[in-house]
Amino acid sequence: MPLSFSSRNPEKLSALVAAVGSNAIAGTIAEATSFTDKFWIISQSQT
């Protein structure tokens, strides 16, 4: 099953994509919303 990760800076997700494997891709938030009709929003707070 394909898995899309998104970020304002998708290049920062390269290690995560590599760890997940060949079914993972990284892109912008706009690209992720066009990838599927279901998605999770997960935010990391920066303190």
KOLGU-4560 file (N, C-alpha, C; in nm, 3 decimals, padded with zeros to 5 digits):
<recs>
<n_xx: 00.085 n_yy: -00.116 n_zz: 00.000 ca_xx: 00.000 ca_yy: 00.000 ca_zz: 00.000 c_xx: 00.090 c_yy: 00.124 c_zz: 00.000 mol: A seq: 1 type: MET>
<n_xx: 00.070 n_yy: 00.217 n_zz: -00.091 ca_xx: 00.151 ca_yy: 00.339 ca_zz: -00.096 c_xx: 00.127 c_yy: 00.426 c_zz: 00.027 mol: A seq: 2 type: PRO>
<n_xx: 00.229 n_yy: 00.494 n_zz: 00.069 ca_xx: 00.222 ca_yy: 00.582 ca_zz: 00.184 c_xx: 00.288 c_yy: 00.714 c_zz: 00.148 mol: A seq: 3 type: LEU>
<n_xx: 00.218 n_yy: 00.823 n_zz: 00.171 ca_xx: 00.269 ca_yy: 00.956 ca_zz: 00.138 c_xx: 00.292 c_yy: 01.036 c_zz: 00.266 mol: A seq: 4 type: SER>
<n_xx: 00.410 n_yy: 01.092 n_zz: 00.279 ca_xx: 00.442 ca_yy: 01.183 ca_zz: 00.389 c_xx: 00.450 c_yy: 01.323 c_zz: 00.331 mol: A seq: 5 type: PHE>
<n_xx: 00.404 n_yy: 01.422 n_zz: 00.407 ca_xx: 00.410 ca_yy: 01.558 ca_zz: 00.356 c_xx: 00.467 c_yy: 01.653 c_zz: 00.459 mol: A seq: 6 type: SER>
<n_xx: 00.521 n_yy: 01.760 n_zz: 00.407 ca_xx: 00.583 ca_yy: 01.862 ca_zz: 00.491 c_xx: 00.596 c_yy: 01.989 c_zz: 00.409 mol: A seq: 7 type: SER>
<n_xx: 00.612 n_yy: 02.100 n_zz: 00.479 ca_xx: 00.646 ca_yy: 02.223 ca_zz: 00.408 c_xx: 00.783 c_yy: 02.209 c_zz: 00.342 mol: A seq: 8 type: ARG>
<n_xx: 00.864 n_yy: 02.120 n_zz: 00.398 ca_xx: 00.999 ca_yy: 02.094 ca_zz: 00.348 c_xx: 01.016 c_yy: 01.943 c_zz: 00.327 mol: A seq: 9 type: ASN>
<n_xx: 00.960 n_yy: 01.889 n_zz: 00.218 ca_xx: 00.961 ca_yy: 01.744 ca_zz: 00.198 c_xx: 01.101 c_yy: 01.684 c_zz: 00.188 mol: A seq: 10 type: PRO>
<n_xx: 01.200 n_yy: 01.763 n_zz: 00.152 ca_xx: 01.337 ca_yy: 01.711 ca_zz: 00.145 c_xx: 01.387 c_yy: 01.666 c_zz: 00.283 mol: A seq: 11 type: GLU>
<n_xx: 01.329 n_yy: 01.717 n_zz: 00.389 ca_xx: 01.367 ca_yy: 01.677 ca_zz: 00.524 c_xx: 01.314 c_yy: 01.538 c_zz: 00.561 mol: A seq: 12 type: LYS>
<n_xx: 01.229 n_yy: 01.482 n_zz: 00.478 ca_xx: 01.168 ca_yy: 01.352 ca_zz: 00.506 c_xx: 01.241 c_yy: 01.236 c_zz: 00.439 mol: A seq: 13 type: LEU>
<n_xx: 01.353 n_yy: 01.261 n_zz: 00.377 ca_xx: 01.420 ca_yy: 01.156 ca_zz: 00.300 c_xx: 01.460 c_yy: 01.036 c_zz: 00.385 mol: A seq: 14 type: SER>
<n_xx: 01.506 n_yy: 01.058 n_zz: 00.508 ca_xx: 01.545 ca_yy: 00.946 ca_zz: 00.594 c_xx: 01.422 c_yy: 00.863 c_zz: 00.633 mol: A seq: 15 type: ALA>
<n_xx: 01.312 n_yy: 00.929 n_zz: 00.660 ca_xx: 01.188 ca_yy: 00.858 ca_zz: 00.695 c_xx: 01.139 c_yy: 00.775 c_zz: 00.576 mol: A seq: 16 type: LEU>
<n_xx: 01.138 n_yy: 00.835 n_zz: 00.458 ca_xx: 01.094 ca_yy: 00.764 ca_zz: 00.338 c_xx: 01.184 c_yy: 00.643 c_zz: 00.312 mol: A seq: 17 type: VAL>
<n_xx: 01.314 n_yy: 00.660 n_zz: 00.327 ca_xx: 01.407 ca_yy: 00.549 ca_zz: 00.306 c_xx: 01.383 c_yy: 00.437 c_zz: 00.407 mol: A seq: 18 type: ALA>
<n_xx: 01.353 n_yy: 00.473 n_zz: 00.532 ca_xx: 01.329 ca_yy: 00.373 ca_zz: 00.636 c_xx: 01.201 c_yy: 00.294 c_zz: 00.611 mol: A seq: 19 type: ALA>
<n_xx: 01.100 n_yy: 00.360 n_zz: 00.558 ca_xx: 00.972 ca_yy: 00.293 ca_zz: 00.533 c_xx: 00.981 c_yy: 00.199 c_zz: 00.413 mol: A seq: 20 type: VAL>
<n_xx: 01.054 n_yy: 00.241 n_zz: 00.312 ca_xx: 01.073 ca_yy: 00.152 ca_zz: 00.197 c_xx: 01.016 c_yy: 00.207 c_zz: 00.067 mol: A seq: 21 type: GLY>
<n_xx: 01.012 n_yy: 00.119 n_zz: -00.031 ca_xx: 00.979 ca_yy: 00.160 ca_zz: -00.167 c_xx: 00.835 c_yy: 00.206 c_zz: -00.188 mol: A seq: 22 type: SER>
<n_xx: 00.747 n_yy: 00.179 n_zz: -00.095 ca_xx: 00.608 ca_yy: 00.224 ca_zz: -00.108 c_xx: 00.585 c_yy: 00.364 c_zz: -00.053 mol: A seq: 23 type: ASN>
<n_xx: 00.688 n_yy: 00.428 n_zz: -00.001 ca_xx: 00.673 ca_yy: 00.559 ca_zz: 00.060 c_xx: 00.724 c_yy: 00.668 c_zz: -00.034 mol: A seq: 24 type: ALA>
<n_xx: 00.656 n_yy: 00.782 n_zz: -00.029 ca_xx: 00.699 ca_yy: 00.900 ca_zz: -00.102 c_xx: 00.686 c_yy: 01.021 c_zz: -00.011 mol: A seq: 25 type: ILE>
<n_xx: 00.759 n_yy: 01.127 n_zz: -00.044 ca_xx: 00.749 ca_yy: 01.252 ca_zz: 00.029 c_xx: 00.712 c_yy: 01.362 c_zz: -00.069 mol: A seq: 26 type: ALA>
<n_xx: 00.633 n_yy: 01.456 n_zz: -00.022 ca_xx: 00.594 ca_yy: 01.567 ca_zz: -00.107 c_xx: 00.543 c_yy: 01.683 c_zz: -00.024 mol: A seq: 27 type: GLY>
<n_xx: 00.495 n_yy: 01.782 n_zz: -00.094 ca_xx: 00.438 ca_yy: 01.897 ca_zz: -00.026 c_xx: 00.301 c_yy: 01.862 c_zz: 00.030 mol: A seq: 28 type: THR>
<n_xx: 00.247 n_yy: 01.948 n_zz: 00.111 ca_xx: 00.113 ca_yy: 01.926 ca_zz: 00.166 c_xx: 00.010 c_yy: 01.922 c_zz: 00.053 mol: A seq: 29 type: ILE>
<n_xx: 00.024 n_yy: 02.009 n_zz: -00.045 ca_xx: -00.068 ca_yy: 02.009 ca_zz: -00.159 c_xx: -00.061 c_yy: 01.877 c_zz: -00.236 mol: A seq: 30 type: ALA>
<n_xx: 00.058 n_yy: 01.824 n_zz: -00.254 ca_xx: 00.073 ca_yy: 01.696 ca_zz: -00.323 c_xx: 00.009 c_yy: 01.583 c_zz: -00.244 mol: A seq: 31 type: GLU>
<n_xx: 00.023 n_yy: 01.587 n_zz: -00.112 ca_xx: -00.035 ca_yy: 01.481 ca_zz: -00.028 c_xx: -00.188 c_yy: 01.483 c_zz: -00.033 mol: A seq: 32 type: ALA>
<n_xx: -00.248 n_yy: 01.600 n_zz: -00.037 ca_xx: -00.394 ca_yy: 01.606 ca_zz: -00.041 c_xx: -00.450 c_yy: 01.555 c_zz: -00.173 mol: A seq: 33 type: THR>
<n_xx: -00.371 n_yy: 01.562 n_zz: -00.279 ca_xx: -00.418 ca_yy: 01.508 ca_zz: -00.407 c_xx: -00.385 c_yy: 01.359 c_zz: -00.421 mol: A seq: 34 type: SER>
<n_xx: -00.307 n_yy: 01.306 n_zz: -00.328 ca_xx: -00.265 ca_yy: 01.166 ca_zz: -00.331 c_xx: -00.379 c_yy: 01.072 c_zz: -00.296 mol: A seq: 35 type: PHE>
<n_xx: -00.466 n_yy: 01.114 n_zz: -00.205 ca_xx: -00.574 ca_yy: 01.028 ca_zz: -00.156 c_xx: -00.687 c_yy: 01.114 c_zz: -00.101 mol: A seq: 36 type: THR>
<n_xx: -00.798 n_yy: 01.052 n_zz: -00.070 ca_xx: -00.908 ca_yy: 01.126 ca_zz: -00.009 c_xx: -00.913 c_yy: 01.107 c_zz: 00.143 mol: A seq: 37 type: ASP>
<n_xx: -00.818 n_yy: 01.032 n_zz: 00.198 ca_xx: -00.809 ca_yy: 01.012 ca_zz: 00.343 c_xx: -00.667 c_yy: 01.043 c_zz: 00.388 mol: A seq: 38 type: LYS>
<n_xx: -00.654 n_yy: 01.118 n_zz: 00.496 ca_xx: -00.520 ca_yy: 01.147 ca_zz: 00.546 c_xx: -00.524 c_yy: 01.182 c_zz: 00.694 mol: A seq: 39 type: PHE>
<n_xx: -00.410 n_yy: 01.167 n_zz: 00.758 ca_xx: -00.390 ca_yy: 01.200 ca_zz: 00.899 c_xx: -00.314 c_yy: 01.331 c_zz: 00.906 mol: A seq: 40 type: TRP>
<n_xx: -00.346 n_yy: 01.411 n_zz: 01.003 ca_xx: -00.269 ca_yy: 01.532 ca_zz: 01.028 c_xx: -00.199 c_yy: 01.512 c_zz: 01.162 mol: A seq: 41 type: ILE>
<n_xx: -00.068 n_yy: 01.511 n_zz: 01.158 ca_xx: 00.012 ca_yy: 01.493 ca_zz: 01.279 c_xx: 00.108 c_yy: 01.611 c_zz: 01.288 mol: A seq: 42 type: ILE>
<n_xx: 00.107 n_yy: 01.676 n_zz: 01.400 ca_xx: 00.188 ca_yy: 01.796 ca_zz: 01.417 c_xx: 00.284 c_yy: 01.777 c_zz: 01.534 mol: A seq: 43 type: SER>
<n_xx: 00.403 n_yy: 01.824 n_zz: 01.516 ca_xx: 00.502 ca_yy: 01.820 ca_zz: 01.623 c_xx: 00.517 c_yy: 01.961 c_zz: 01.678 mol: A seq: 44 type: GLN>
<n_xx: 00.493 n_yy: 01.976 n_zz: 01.807 ca_xx: 00.511 ca_yy: 02.108 ca_zz: 01.866 c_xx: 00.659 c_yy: 02.135 c_zz: 01.887 mol: A seq: 45 type: SER>
<n_xx: 00.697 n_yy: 02.255 n_zz: 01.864 ca_xx: 00.836 ca_yy: 02.294 ca_zz: 01.882 c_xx: 00.844 c_yy: 02.389 c_zz: 02.000 mol: A seq: 46 type: GLN>
<n_xx: 00.911 n_yy: 02.343 n_zz: 02.105 ca_xx: 00.921 ca_yy: 02.426 ca_zz: 02.225 c_xx: 01.061 c_yy: 02.475 c_zz: 02.245 mol: A seq: 47 type: THR>
</recs>
